């Protein structure tokens, strides 16, 4: 098997196939696994966690359980001075995990080719697929899985009329070490700070055990990053939001806010704070059956306001693994079964995320 994209979904699938004795090579367009920072906190719902458990070796389950955190908090609505002005209601059940830590766990033992930007593919007369890359030799496989994100090169060939939609919404995402200075923000973790023009969302990542220490004790063959607890923060910007760096854009909207909130942004890791656009991909019409399919954001990219993007990609990986390995089915029948189910819940995940978006989008007073 050939998998384009070394994100969580593609790596999870590769691990699941590996457990079943199926060789799967991963092709990543980045020049190195660490070329881009991918270390923000995620909430794993029960389905996402079950998918991980289904694809990971059982001997790593204790390690996974050791490096996650508990999702908790009052889920309040606070004003910029941290006074309670409402409640968000009960949170979704689940745990929190650091994307960078999880990605390193999923990379363990896999064959990953970097600097392998896919430029196209051909289905051969023998039914196999030949993938071409900007650098290096082509790869021939029984199945090519496009797990290469919103700008999927695989999707561009397989389903060219399925294209990303830019919602026009921009947001800043960042992280700040969770030091004693921010202990007073405890009730703000998991809550929404609602300003006049913007809202700030905070989430604490507290590891049950420091990742590097947990790996050394529970699974020495796994190398996990040496990172500590932190606060993940996010702000959706108004249409007329300030330019400049990610931090400058956020701080420009926080005049008069509680000094601890401003300090949280000022002390964030500048290299790992990013200004991003929210783009979605909605599954459209099915393509002709064949030895190529899509997974994760490549076919159903969601708005982060849905909190379901990573979970849905992991669900894809586990479903495709099961379709390919359970029972003695023809390859195309197995892929078709996966696609029928994935299209249904993937489209629902996108709809859910878009329905949640308006609650977080600021209103432009001049609009």
Buried (B, 14 or more C-beta within 10 A) or exposed (E): BBBBBBBBBBBBBBBBBBBEEBEBBBBBBBEEBEEEBBBBBBBBBEBBBBBBBBBBBEEBBEBBBBBBBEBEBBBBBBBBEBEEEEEBEEBEEBBBBBBBBBBBBBBBEBEBBBBBBBEEBEBEEEEBBBBBBEEEEBBBBEBBBBBBBBBBBBBBBBBEEBBBEEBEBBBBBBBBBBBEEBEEBEBBBBBBBBBEEBBBBBBBBBBEBBBBBBBEEBBEEBBBBEBEBBBBBBBBBBEEBEEEBBBEBBBBBBEEBBEBBBBBBBBBBEEBBBBEEBBBBBBEEEBEEBBBBBBBBBBBBBBBBBBBBBBBBBBBBBBBBBBBBEEEBEBEEBBBBBBEBBBEBBBBBBBBBBEBBEEBBBEEEEE
